[in-house]
Amino acid sequence: MKKEAFEVLLNRRAIRKFKPEQITDEELNAVLEAGTYAPTGAGTQGVQIVAVQTPEYRDRVAALNAAVMGKDMDPYYGAPTIVLVFETPEGFTQGFDGPAVTTNIVNAAYAAGLGSCWIHRCRQMFEMEEGKALLREWGLPENLTGSCSVALGYADCEQPAAKPRKEGYIVRV
Ligand SMILES: Cc1cc2nc3c(=O)[nH]c(=O)nc-3n(C[C@H](O)[C@H](O)[C@H](O)COP(=O)(O)O)c2cc1C
């Protein structure tokens, strides 16, 4: 919100240690609103964002992700908020819209002074019966496709440094 756009785009880093305290509604709403303004194919907005903050649901989502990974750990690094990004069957460019929205979310999180980390395995989580049960409990259709997820909260670590960008990353012709 306060940082210049290019500072945000260049300096956002994945955060993997979070304070337990919950972020404010104002912070969450700002980050999610930024997600809703991401580009989507033909502007169809074929994305559903779910913010998970209820501790029981947060822990069930984390356990589901860990189960897909086959590891006994918290894949969300203790973050008190998990943002799930789904694609809807109506989307014009499925497979692309979810990551576009997620990119806006992680950059907006950094702009708002929050830490975030993009977390994988969302598709597999919501192909599982436990994932579909969560969708039912949340009153959402079971035909949503898990796309991406984000750990969100206050960073409890120093800002990590970016790796140098690889040689030849950009070609100009
Ligand atoms: C598609 C995708 C999946 C990712 N999945 C995970 C993940 O499951 N766990 C994790 O700790 N980081 C995950 N990350 C974060 C990357 O590891 C991180 O963005 C990368 O190491 C570069 O670091 P930076 O974001 O600080 O620039 C993922 C990032 C992307 C784009």
The ligand as an ORCA input file, in Angstrom:
! r2SCAN-3c Opt
* xyz 0 1
  C       4.203    -22.528     -8.183
  C       4.957    -22.291     -6.912
  C       4.907    -23.236     -5.916
  C       5.578    -23.026     -4.718
  N       5.444    -23.921     -3.702
  C       6.086    -23.725     -2.541
  C       5.915    -24.618     -1.456
  O       5.144    -25.564     -1.523
  N       6.596    -24.371     -0.322
  C       7.452    -23.320     -0.185
  O       8.042    -23.169      0.877
  N       7.612    -22.432     -1.197
  C       6.960    -22.607     -2.351
  N       7.074    -21.691     -3.362
  C       7.925    -20.503     -3.170
  C       9.217    -20.620     -3.955
  O      10.027    -21.609     -3.377
  C       9.894    -19.242     -3.956
  O       9.066    -18.324     -4.596
  C      11.238    -19.348     -4.670
  O      12.150    -20.098     -3.908
  C      11.857    -17.980     -4.942
  O      11.965    -17.243     -3.736
  P      11.296    -15.799     -3.589
  O       9.806    -15.979     -3.701
  O      11.725    -15.338     -2.233
  O      11.827    -14.936     -4.692
  C       6.380    -21.868     -4.557
  C       6.414    -20.905     -5.572
  C       5.703    -21.109     -6.734
  C       5.713    -20.032     -7.793
*
